[in-house]
Amino acid sequence: MDGDLKKQSRAVLGSVRALLEELSEEGLERIAAPTDVADPPSPINLPAQPREAEERPPIADPAPPPSPAPVSTPGPQDLGLERSWGASPSLEEVREALGECTRCPLHEGRNKIVFGHGDPDADLMFIGEGPGENEDQQGLPFVGRAGELLTQMIEKGLGIPRSSTYICNIVKCRPPGNRDPLANEVSTCRPFLDGQIDAVKPKVIVTLGKPAASLLLGHDVAITRVRGQWHDYRGTPLMPTFHPAYVLRQYTEAVRRHVWNDLRAAFERSQQGSET
Ligand code: SF4
């Protein structure tokens, strides 16, 4: 009997250890002792994920949101919802179809629609989650501190003008309080993102952060596991990497090296065949 109990205990401890290792990889910093827990039903201290570093607390996780994950399965059935354009639209056609959009509740708090910016024929397309405060004010994607870092990585790191790439987000309106966009907001706005991809026809897509990777890969992903690996989105090579805001929070050599390797791999692949 004692032997059985020991075996069961060892099995339970092994499962707990595996769970803790997985949570740690996802960014869990600590599990509070029972005395730390007052009202919250869970003792696990899950941090929220900032979209822009200057607007969010300096926490250590790329993406453990308690709010609904903005994930829906990609596929042709999703892609015709709002398409008033053909298979090869121009960005202007997609923008015109979007109009002064009020299709989801995010329009209520926005200042400006942040459609996207860059070269309509870009080889490299970056996709983030949604506009932050600076973006909402200016109507341009990635113009805060995280945007500055992205620009540096593109221009100083890859040696190409930012304007030679195309940059946009999953949702085009800033979620209130910089919360993660909800699933219905993502699914409502998603056809316009697909329209942008169809218009630009990039050679490579780079998703920035967990939500964008999860959306385009069709399931909730651990960014630490999928980054640095090649994936495919409707025939276009897709490279997930960390969000620049995460890089700002975790400004370690390892994180910077990961992102640098991801971006360089994406850029090199986007150039294959360009010089022939
Ligand atoms: S987030 Fe997208 S679907 Fe929602 S109101 Fe803005 S543009 Fe329209």
Residues whose N, C-alpha, C, O or C-beta is under 5 A from the ligand:
A	BS01	SF4	C101 T102 R103 C104 L106 H107 V171 K172 C173 E185 T188 C189
